[in-house]
Structures are given as structure tokens and as C-alpha cells.
Amino acid sequence: MSLGFSCVIDGPFESAVERVREALAAEGFGIVSEIDVQATLRKKLDVDFRPYLILGACNPGLAKKAIEADPEIGLLLPCNVTVEEVEGGFKVTAVNPDAMLAAAPANEAILEVAADARPRLERAIAALSG
């Protein structure tokens, strides 16, 4: 099972990130957290690193359903999406909810949430590559 779904897009980094935000929003996801790995490594380790951003994407309805089914599922939320500089552009990867939930105990409601989230994230990635 793959950890995520990916595509490579072009343009300036800021533009690529904005396109990712728009593609996720079109599928009902908002960004609830953002980690600038490049800036963090520069500040904490004084090292240079390529542009690399981790976006915490959340669909509130799906998150509510999952947390109501199993409050500990919050340990696996939100759905992370990375944007990183690679040769030829920026690689965008959205987590595969099935892989993310492989660590969770079997729960029908949680499986339904993953089954709803997966195609949404796949469509967001497909919209970026299209």
C-alpha cells in the first residue's frame, strides 16, 4: 500500500502552494496547520534545505465523524500534504488515508471516513496534474 498520492507541478513555490490549497479546498479540505521544514531546519540546525512544506488538511465533517467514532483517531489527524522542491518543479503528495489508518483498530465508521477522504485527496492531486 502506498503512503500517498503524488504529482509534480511547476511554477514558483508560492504559486504551487496556492494551487495545492485551492485543489484541497475544492474537495472540502481546509488547512489547519503548516510546517515550513526549510525554515525550521535553518532556524534549529542552521542548515540549508530545499523548499519543503507540510500542510495539515482537514475536512471538518469527516474529522468530526472519525473523532466521534474513536477519539484516539485524532492522533492520526489531519491528513498531511507535502509540497517539496524536486528536479523539474514541486512534488505534491497527499497522504493515503488507508495507509494512515492501518495503525488504527478496525472500526466501520473510521473505514467509511477513509473511504470518503481517499477519493477526495486523489481528485485534488489529479486536478493539480491535469
TACOR-V498323 format. One line per field, one symbol per residue. psi: psi as a letter, one per 30 degrees, with the letter a starting at -180 (. if undefined). Layout:
# TACOR-V498323
psi->???
This chain:
# TACOR-V498323
psi->kkfakllklalleeeeeeeeeeeeefggkljflkjjeeeeeeeefhlkllkjkjkjkkjeeeeeeeeeejfffffglajkkkjkklkgbkkkkkkjeeeeffflkkkeeeeeeefeeefeeeeeeeeef.
